[in-house]
């Protein structure tokens, strides 16, 4: 027993040291371009886990009355910026609303997961839930990624339906992929305000359609022009077997290696897309709002590159970790609304609905 009592603190100290190093790497490596330093593309995925374990070590050492707590305390202090990007502090927040007198408008972004289409079959109950949610939220500007619409008989023409049901006189659709002349996939922006110009900017190729381009649209709001940029950056495109491997945390070495290689390839492509997106922001002659599915966490090269000099609506008015992906982990915030000053963020909310793979997020902003 005396031997164990002497060995245990040393063992825990070593574990604490390794976890603190992991925390610092996960907080700072994402600033490096993963195309040159590939581990930086993975590091940020473990940030909140590492931070939580470090915090628990602080409590452990204080209860045990040991001075080792300074190790975790140092790690937590040096990773403060990454924590700030990950957690919203606004417990009470008003719902996003439009207010013409204050030049205030609402913006929503939502990865619709092909509007419930799977294996070429439409899930009518999920479609109804999507329409009900959008009608309840009623955003002035609606940006949808992984959007599907069909002009064929017996299928849903979602562009026509949304313009009619949600009362959007203006829209622009990228139509990145078409099947059998009638089945269209891509990114769409609906607006209650005039779209004076819009364009589809190629950014790669995705078999799913959405993820192949960036949608850019100039919208006139209260006499001023605002440029909206919406995209779905490169996804890992995991299959069912990949998700099972990730959720189980175990598998053959060959399977894990193949999965890691797929993730590495995706991270490279997404890094290039994030640089392209950042270039579009800098080149804009108007104030910019970026919204969409970046497919990366707030502690990532993607987020740091795209959000530079922009306001994250969630951090300004949100609370908690702001989860937007309904599976894999409860900490995954990968859908964003980013606004360029002097645009002001007034409110933010997440519509967590059962059956949605991604949760819609909406913010109210003003000029």
VEXGULUM-550437 format. One record per residue (C-alpha): z, x, y. Coordinates in nm, 3 decimals. Example, Ala and Ser with C-alpha at 12.3 -4.5 7.8 and 13.67 -1.06 7.14 Angstrom:
       zz       xx       yy
    0.780    1.230   -0.450
    0.714    1.367   -0.106
END
This chain:
       zz       xx       yy
    0.000    0.000    0.000
    0.076    0.271    0.259
   -0.261    0.427    0.174
   -0.439    0.095    0.227
   -0.251    0.032    0.551
   -0.363    0.370    0.676
   -0.724    0.339    0.557
   -0.793   -0.017    0.677
   -0.771    0.052    1.054
   -1.004    0.351    1.014
   -1.255    0.145    0.819
   -1.245   -0.134    1.077
   -1.277    0.122    1.356
   -1.596    0.256    1.192
   -1.733   -0.099    1.154
   -1.646   -0.169    1.516
   -1.828    0.144    1.628
   -2.143    0.053    1.433
   -2.143   -0.304    1.566
   -2.101   -0.180    1.924
   -2.395    0.058    1.883
   -2.595   -0.234    1.743
   -2.500   -0.444    2.046
   -2.613   -0.178    2.293
   -2.942   -0.126    2.108
   -3.012   -0.499    2.096
   -2.937   -0.529    2.469
   -3.139   -0.233    2.596
   -3.422   -0.160    2.351
   -3.613   -0.478    2.451
   -3.691   -0.317    2.788
   -3.926   -0.082    2.603
   -4.283   -0.184    2.518
   -4.288   -0.264    2.142
   -4.646   -0.141    2.123
   -4.505    0.208    2.175
   -4.152    0.164    2.032
   -4.182   -0.106    1.767
   -3.803   -0.148    1.699
   -3.765   -0.291    2.049
   -3.955   -0.600    1.936
   -3.687   -0.684    1.679
   -3.371   -0.563    1.854
   -3.306   -0.860    2.083
   -3.307   -1.108    1.793
   -2.960   -0.984    1.696
   -2.804   -0.971    2.042
   -2.588   -1.286    2.036
   -2.469   -1.212    1.682
   -2.371   -0.856    1.777
   -2.204   -0.974    2.098
   -1.996   -1.236    1.913
   -1.876   -0.986    1.651
   -1.783   -0.737    1.925
   -1.584   -1.002    2.106
   -1.399   -1.088    1.785
   -1.312   -0.720    1.742
   -1.154   -0.721    2.089
   -0.931   -1.011    1.986
   -0.848   -0.841    1.655
   -0.737   -0.515    1.816
   -0.531   -0.694    2.083
   -0.350   -0.898    1.816
   -0.300   -0.586    1.607
   -0.184   -0.398    1.918
   -0.430   -0.115    1.873
   -0.611    0.062    2.154
   -0.949    0.054    1.975
   -1.044   -0.261    2.172
   -1.189   -0.038    2.443
   -1.495    0.033    2.221
   -1.604   -0.331    2.203
   -1.498   -0.388    2.562
   -1.730   -0.110    2.673
   -2.015   -0.253    2.464
   -1.966   -0.602    2.607
   -1.953   -0.466    2.963
   -2.272   -0.260    2.922
   -2.462   -0.557    2.779
   -2.368   -0.798    3.057
   -2.724   -0.846    3.183
   -2.849   -0.950    2.839
   -2.562   -1.198    2.809
   -2.645   -1.341    3.152
   -3.004   -1.405    3.037
   -2.881   -1.576    2.721
   -2.612   -1.819    2.837
   -2.616   -2.095    3.099
   -2.292   -2.152    3.291
   -2.353   -2.488    3.456
   -2.137   -2.739    3.268
   -2.211   -3.035    3.493
   -2.570   -3.085    3.599
   -2.751   -3.389    3.732
   -3.054   -3.514    3.534
   -3.392   -3.399    3.668
   -3.541   -3.654    3.907
   -3.831   -3.681    4.151
   -3.755   -3.728    4.519
   -4.057   -3.743    4.751
   -3.837   -3.732    5.062
   -3.708   -3.390    4.954
   -4.046   -3.279    4.812
   -3.881   -3.272    4.472
   -4.079   -3.307    4.149
   -4.020   -3.278    3.774
   -4.183   -3.046    3.521
   -4.160   -3.065    3.142
   -4.281   -2.825    2.875
   -4.298   -2.921    2.509
   -4.447   -2.767    2.196
   -4.548   -3.088    2.017
   -4.619   -2.925    1.678
   -4.961   -3.095    1.670
   -4.816   -3.434    1.763
   -4.681   -3.487    1.412
   -5.009   -3.405    1.238
   -4.959   -3.229    0.905
   -5.212   -3.173    0.630
   -5.454   -3.387    0.833
   -5.219   -3.685    0.822
   -5.052   -3.834    1.127
   -4.678   -3.901    1.118
   -4.667   -4.228    1.313
   -4.285   -4.240    1.332
   -4.273   -3.890    1.483
   -4.554   -3.981    1.724
   -4.355   -4.286    1.835
   -4.048   -4.067    1.893
   -4.256   -3.825    2.100
   -4.401   -4.103    2.319
   -4.059   -4.267    2.359
   -3.905   -3.937    2.470
   -4.185   -3.865    2.716
   -4.169   -4.218    2.860
   -3.793   -4.185    2.908
   -3.824   -3.845    3.076
   -4.138   -3.940    3.274
   -4.213   -3.592    3.417
   -4.454   -3.555    3.708
   -4.614   -3.250    3.545
   -4.629   -3.239    3.165
   -4.733   -2.922    2.979
   -4.788   -2.956    2.604
   -4.857   -2.674    2.360
   -4.980   -2.716    2.002
   -5.136   -3.037    2.123
   -5.365   -3.242    1.901
   -5.599   -3.527    1.990
   -5.873   -3.703    1.795
   -6.180   -3.897    1.909
   -6.264   -4.022    1.562
   -6.218   -4.382    1.441
   -5.881   -4.455    1.286
   -5.706   -4.159    1.451
   -5.505   -4.110    1.770
   -5.675   -4.013    2.094
   -5.358   -3.877    2.251
   -5.525   -3.772    2.575
   -5.636   -4.128    2.650
   -5.306   -4.273    2.529
   -5.091   -4.044    2.740
   -5.298   -4.097    3.052
   -5.266   -4.473    3.004
   -4.909   -4.509    2.873
   -4.749   -4.237    3.087
   -4.971   -4.299    3.390
   -5.129   -3.959    3.443
   -5.450   -3.975    3.649
   -5.518   -3.602    3.610
   -5.530   -3.367    3.313
   -5.683   -3.046    3.185
   -5.721   -2.959    2.815
   -5.813   -2.615    2.678
   -5.954   -2.749    2.347
   -5.913   -2.411    2.178
   -6.014   -2.534    1.836
   -6.230   -2.823    1.710
   -6.269   -2.961    1.357
   -6.548   -3.195    1.251
   -6.642   -3.268    1.616
   -6.348   -3.507    1.668
   -6.030   -3.309    1.589
   -5.920   -3.104    1.890
   -5.627   -2.862    1.926
   -5.500   -2.663    2.222
   -5.288   -2.679    2.536
   -5.292   -2.965    2.785
   -5.148   -3.027    3.130
   -5.103   -3.383    3.257
   -5.027   -3.447    3.623
   -4.953   -3.728    3.865
   -5.066   -3.498    4.142
   -5.420   -3.382    4.210
   -5.549   -3.083    4.009
   -5.788   -2.904    4.246
   -5.898   -2.640    3.994
   -5.811   -2.542    3.638
   -5.927   -2.288    3.386
   -5.886   -2.173    3.030
   -5.814   -1.799    3.004
   -5.865   -1.646    2.656
   -5.570   -1.439    2.535
   -5.640   -1.384    2.165
   -5.702   -1.592    1.857
   -5.482   -1.826    1.659
   -5.585   -2.025    1.353
   -5.371   -2.309    1.489
   -5.579   -2.328    1.806
   -5.293   -2.332    2.057
   -5.203   -1.970    2.122
   -5.562   -1.865    2.183
   -5.561   -1.920    2.557
   -5.358   -1.953    2.875
   -5.398   -2.269    3.084
   -5.398   -2.216    3.459
   -5.408   -2.511    3.700
   -5.368   -2.541    4.077
   -5.188   -2.864    4.168
   -5.145   -3.005    4.519
   -4.782   -3.110    4.569
   -4.680   -3.266    4.901
   -4.961   -3.090    5.083
   -4.891   -2.749    4.925
   -5.071   -2.586    4.631
   -4.870   -2.464    4.332
   -5.023   -2.275    4.043
   -4.903   -2.384    3.700
   -4.948   -2.142    3.413
   -4.868   -2.267    3.066
   -4.916   -2.097    2.731
   -4.797   -2.056    2.379
   -4.776   -1.685    2.311
   -4.847   -1.542    1.968
   -4.642   -1.708    1.696
   -4.527   -1.545    1.374
   -4.714   -1.823    1.191
   -4.458   -1.824    0.911
   -4.534   -2.019    0.598
   -4.283   -2.213    0.391
   -4.217   -1.910    0.170
   -4.147   -1.696    0.477
   -3.894   -1.947    0.611
   -3.720   -1.962    0.274
   -3.699   -1.583    0.273
   -3.551   -1.576    0.624
   -3.302   -1.855    0.560
   -3.188   -1.716    0.224
   -3.164   -1.361    0.355
   -3.269   -1.221    0.021
   -3.585   -1.145   -0.170
   -3.782   -0.864   -0.327
   -3.830   -0.547   -0.125
   -4.205   -0.603   -0.133
   -4.170   -0.956    0.012
   -3.935   -0.839    0.286
   -4.166   -0.552    0.373
   -4.465   -0.786    0.397
   -4.269   -1.021    0.622
   -4.157   -0.734    0.848
   -4.516   -0.611    0.872
   -4.634   -0.961    0.975
   -4.364   -0.978    1.242
   -4.451   -0.629    1.370
   -4.820   -0.721    1.406
   -4.727   -1.041    1.591
   -4.490   -0.856    1.826
   -4.770   -0.614    1.923
   -5.006   -0.900    2.009
   -4.738   -1.092    2.199
   -4.653   -0.786    2.407
   -5.015   -0.763    2.518
   -5.023   -1.134    2.601
   -4.704   -1.106    2.804
   -4.862   -0.828    3.012
   -5.169   -1.046    3.065
   -4.949   -1.337    3.171
   -4.754   -1.115    3.411
   -5.085   -1.002    3.563
   -5.190   -1.362    3.626
   -4.861   -1.430    3.803
   -4.903   -1.129    4.031
   -5.264   -1.220    4.110
   -5.187   -1.578    4.215
   -5.240   -1.661    4.582
   -5.000   -1.956    4.542
   -4.643   -2.007    4.432
   -4.628   -2.002    4.052
   -4.450   -2.204    3.786
   -4.475   -2.067    3.433
   -4.379   -2.294    3.147
   -4.439   -2.291    2.777
   -4.349   -2.152    2.439
   -4.311   -1.774    2.473
   -4.207   -1.748    2.106
   -3.940   -1.495    2.200
   -3.575   -1.494    2.301
   -3.429   -1.424    2.648
   -3.342   -1.073    2.528
   -3.694   -0.951    2.462
   -3.975   -0.749    2.613
   -4.177   -1.071    2.637
   -3.914   -1.249    2.846
   -3.841   -0.950    3.070
   -4.212   -0.898    3.137
   -4.303   -1.260    3.210
   -3.987   -1.362    3.399
   -3.980   -1.063    3.636
   -3.919   -1.200    3.990
   -3.910   -1.557    3.859
   -3.619   -1.800    3.834
   -3.525   -1.924    3.489
   -3.455   -2.296    3.534
   -3.213   -2.296    3.239
   -3.002   -2.013    3.384
   -2.989   -2.188    3.720
   -2.886   -2.532    3.596
   -2.840   -2.522    3.216
   -2.535   -2.477    2.994
   -2.468   -2.295    2.667
   -2.735   -2.105    2.474
   -3.002   -2.368    2.545
   -3.148   -2.390    2.197
   -3.510   -2.514    2.193
   -3.608   -2.439    1.831
   -3.451   -2.680    1.583
   -3.442   -2.449    1.280
   -3.372   -2.091    1.163
   -3.084   -2.026    1.406
   -2.881   -2.229    1.659
   -2.930   -1.963    1.928
   -3.310   -1.960    1.958
   -3.425   -2.043    2.310
   -3.798   -1.972    2.318
   -3.934   -2.247    2.549
   -3.903   -2.186    2.923
   -3.961   -2.313    3.276
   -3.983   -2.020    3.519
   -4.032   -2.075    3.892
   -4.127   -1.832    4.165
   -3.917   -1.828    4.483
   -3.903   -1.995    4.732
   -3.931   -2.287    4.486
   -3.582   -2.423    4.427
   -3.439   -2.544    4.094
   -3.226   -2.859    4.120
   -3.165   -2.969    3.761
   -3.248   -2.890    3.400
   -3.213   -3.072    3.070
   -3.308   -3.034    2.704
   -3.419   -3.333    2.497
   -3.282   -3.253    2.152
   -3.440   -3.512    1.925
   -3.418   -3.545    1.548
   -3.743   -3.453    1.377
   -3.873   -3.231    1.659
   -3.943   -2.868    1.567
   -3.924   -2.774    1.935
   -3.713   -2.955    2.191
   -3.877   -3.057    2.520
   -3.715   -2.911    2.831
   -3.747   -3.049    3.183
   -3.649   -2.933    3.530
   -3.665   -3.074    3.879
   -3.783   -2.839    4.152
   -3.871   -2.861    4.517
   -4.093   -2.679    4.763
END
